[in-house]
């Protein structure tokens, strides 16, 4: 089916009291696996391409075209989102390529500069009917993200949303990027306080390090979009290792990459169920 917009998926998730699954793309096999997992559940998900991924491939357009092609041949409703962009030129390129949502990440900037740059991104996106996610309260390394100083303050979050006009806000509430073990615990009281103070949907980054039950508790407390990348990478790599371990003489990369793709699709379907079998009602 044609790409749906991330705004549509946000609305659907909020109306149902569910989480919105958002999965990071690394390469074509990832896109195919995410689409396959989403098709099994019949649930809409967000395909995310990060600035780091763009850097790896040397450009945004080829992977964006592949994502669109897979989405348009899929029976699942999929949207296309730019993740963690610190470069406003990349934001503009994504909008030109038809992305329905972008994340401008100014979390490491001081407050006035983060606001100014986010406003620029919001203006560009809204001009073409797209939406913007921003970040307040750095979601950084494993240790730093658990320190009180990097948690998002509800009052500052409300001020930031009002000052920028963002459509979604990523907040620091106990998760951390690139965790290999699922041991982080979300501060559900903080999530509830931010959700009460901020009119736009909240986004959880670093979800791979959070146990399923804690993610579900976060959704019940007011979290909406849930970003997942490292957990998918773990499953893809496990599938590749298992195939190569069983058949060490393999040289046809399709055979072991296909095993990784299948394992990733299984995990996508499982995670979609985890995130959408929650109701806040």
Buried (B, 14 or more C-beta within 10 A) or exposed (E): EEBBBBBBBBEBBBEBBBBBBBBBBBBBBBBBBBBBBBBBBEBBBBBBBBBEBBEEBEEBEEBBEBBBEBBEEBEBBBBBBBBBBBEBEBBBBBBEBEBBBBBBBBBEBEEEEBBEBBBBBBEBBBEEEBBBBBBBBBBBEBEEBBEEEBBBBBEBBBBBBEBBBBBBBBBBBBBBBEBEEBEBBBBBEBBBBBBEBBEBBBBBBBBBBBBBEBBBBBBBBBBBBBBBBBBBBBBBEBBBBBBBEEEEEEEEEEEBBBBBBBBBBBBBBBBBBBBBEBEBE
